[in-house]
Amino acid sequence: MLKHAILLSTLLLLTGCALKQYPQSPKVSDEEAQTYNCATLDQEIAKTHSVQQQIDKTGEFDALTVIGFLGDFGIGNGIAKASANKHAATRLSELEQLKTVGCNHPTA
């Protein structure tokens, strides 16, 4: 009986982790910031928007949502999604700032 209780407790603890895998966006490195041109920045911004869409799609209600809720009330999946959204928003902000600084040439 004790083995069953330990096994059940272990399984519940393991299901308490985030079950969904959200894409992670790294910060813009110094090397990237120095080598990106305007066209590359546009591509990277589009990729980051795509990552944000993937995060939203992964976050949709499905069987993993139910299992995550049973394990830890969905906290693990919620934390993973919030972290992924934060990283994507940070990267997007950095890319847009680089584009504003390096690609807006006055036409006067």
DADA-V130905 format. One record per backbone hydrogen bond with DSSP energy under -1.0 kcal/mol. CO is the residue of the C=O (numbers start at 1). NH is the residue of the N-H. If there is no record, write none. Layout:
# DADA-V130905
CO,NH
CO,NH
This chain:
# DADA-V130905
1,5
2,6
3,7
4,8
5,9
6,10
7,11
8,12
9,13
10,14
11,15
14,17
29,33
30,34
31,35
32,36
37,41
38,42
39,43
40,44
41,45
42,46
43,47
44,48
45,49
46,50
47,51
48,52
49,53
50,54
51,55
52,56
53,57
54,58
55,59
57,60
62,66
63,67
64,68
65,69
66,70
67,71
68,72
68,74
69,73
72,75
74,78
75,79
76,80
77,81
78,82
79,83
80,84
81,85
82,86
83,87
84,88
85,89
86,90
87,91
88,92
89,93
90,94
91,95
92,96
93,97
94,98
95,99
96,100
97,101
98,102
99,103
103,105
